Amino acid sequence: MAGLSDAIVYKDVLVVLATAGVTVPILHRFNVNPIVGFLGAGVVAGPWGLGALATHIPALQWVTISNTEGMNGIAELGVVFLLFLIGLELSLERLKSMRRLVFGLGPAQLGLSALAIGAVVGLWGAPLAAAIVVGMALALSSTAIVIALLSRQGRMASQTGRATFAMLLFEDIAVVPILFVVGVLATKSPDASLTMGLGMALGQAILAIVLIILFGRFVLRRLFRLVVGTGAQELFVAASLLVILGTGVVAAIAGMSMALGAFLAGLMLAETEYRRAIEATIEPFKGLLLGVFFFSVGTSIDIGRILADPVLIALATAGLLIAKAAIVFVLARMFSIGTPAAIESSFLMAPGGEFAFVVLGVALAGGVISPSLGAAALAVTSLSMLLLPTLASLGRRVSVRYTVTVAPEVAAIAPPVDEEARAIIVGFGRVGRLVADCLVEHRIPHLIVDRQVPPVSRGRREGRPIYFGDPTQAAFLHACGLEKARAVILTIDDPKAIDAIIVLVRQLRPDIPVVARARDAEHARRLYSEGVTDAVPETIEASLQLSEASLVALGRPMGLVIASIHERRDQFRASFQAAAEAAAGIRGDSSTLPSARAMRTKRLPGA
């Protein structure tokens, strides 16, 4: 019996993992968006789907979710991790450049949407307090789904991404006063208490934000430097999770969302040398937990309530989408957002959001809204969120019909580093420093990575674009923008690490030029066999430079000497390449060599 009870405890976890590991990949083969897959699976496996039949068919309890509330805490972590990574991609300077959108467009969109929705609910016959609460709840949009959709497309830095993120960020901040207002309406406190309490709530939230910022400024960098010094990857993961969850809890204690606290922590770490390594560490956690969040949203969709009055729910959902989309579009154009971005933003912001469940839950518990009105509002929110991926795709198709008009203010915002094609230099020792200096001289954009703390710290003090991390990990190379990089330059002196990086880079980007430092002739031959574009053996290069200096000192003309040395260098390169091809032919493994031969004469654009 004990074994059976333990199995029941873990049953919900297995259902979610089966969705992530089996159901969603199968749906993906039919071009179904993963978010839609998780939402749909949640509907089917939830208490309002097959779960409703579990009492009649006991076997269904093994493939359905019985404890939806137990999942909510874990599901929220997906949003927390997502906002943390968004914070890592931004910086305080970029956030300042968006302040007009955050504190201008954001409150205008939220206020007008709440007013319009509340007015309709009031005309429908609801009391004033109930109309206010439902208006504020349905005016909120889904941060998790919208940001996840834009992040998957790599469009957070686009005009649409900046506009929607600005509105969503303000909504997350506004959750604090909204929940306080709902609490006051539930207790029917006088206006004086409302004003005083609202001020105290905002003061508490501001204090928490200040504490998180101070912690980020003065503690985070030292904390990660201490952890990295141990050389233990598991401690680095633990420190990353501690920062994310710790700041989230501090924000939650202050009455804000955990996601907002995690976003601030990411914002503080965005300017540090550990940004890329943290991003590579957290990405897998974010993906799975965000899937759990979408699954939990699906389980909350009451199919029975929708089917009980489908016409009313459908009309209410359509009205919500049309009203919010129209408000967002008009306001976006007023704030100089281009027509295509305004159209797409209106489609993304039209559905309800996850915080509506929180607001409506508090209102139902406090008796501010009736159970029937609350159930209808929850059904409309759930259904609109389920439609969001489809609306996003539709909005994208509609927006491309219009000519892009970039607003002067938005165009002046510098694109994030991740959007820029550049060279990636691995290692910042004496060789890496010289290579970086040459790229700076020729104005070639580049990014430097190193897995040793001292050179990274020195480089950061010098203002170099250098980051701490392990370049032998695929996730870290993705975080460094390998997909758009122009070349990879390996300057480290660890042959095993060089070999591992070349193999990994060739798997991820077979077409990219790879220039590597080699220890000697034998190492150079091996690197060519692994697909390197150019290998530079230290011993031979030193001998060639010594020969060049000697010939000049002996009176030979400089031009002839340089030509002779270049000819000898090309001969060595050709012999290494031929030996590598011969060895590969013997092994029957020459799949990487055509790419290497094709890239041999290719150089960095602009060099």
Secondary structure by P-SEA (a helix, b strand, c coil): caaaaaaaaaaaaaaaaaaaccaaaaaaaacccaaaaaaaaaaaacccccccccccccccccccccccccaaaaaaaaaaaaaaaaaaaccaaaaaaacccaaaaaaaaaaaaaaaaaaaaaaacccaaaaaaaaaaaacccaaaaaaaaaaacccccaaaaaaaaaaaaaaaaaaaaaaaaaaaaacccaaaaaaaaaaaaaaaaaaaaaaaaaaaccaaaaaaaaaaaccaaaaaaaaaaaaaaaaaaaaaacccaaaaaaaaaaaaccccaaaaaaaaaaaaaaaaaaaaaaaaaaaccaaaaaacaaaaaaaaaaaaaaaaaaaaaaaaaacccaaaaaaaaaaacccccaaaaaaaaaaaaccccaaaaaaaaaaaaaaaaaaaaaaaaaaaaaacccccccccccccccccccbbbbbbccccaaaaaaaaaaaaacccbbbbbcccaaaaaaaaacccccccccccaaaaaaaccccccbbbbccccaaaaaaaaaaaaaacccbbbbbbbccaaaaaaaaaacccbbbbaaaaaaaaaaaaaaaaacccaaaaaaaaaaaaaaaaaaaaaaaaaaaaaaccccaaaaaaaacccccccc
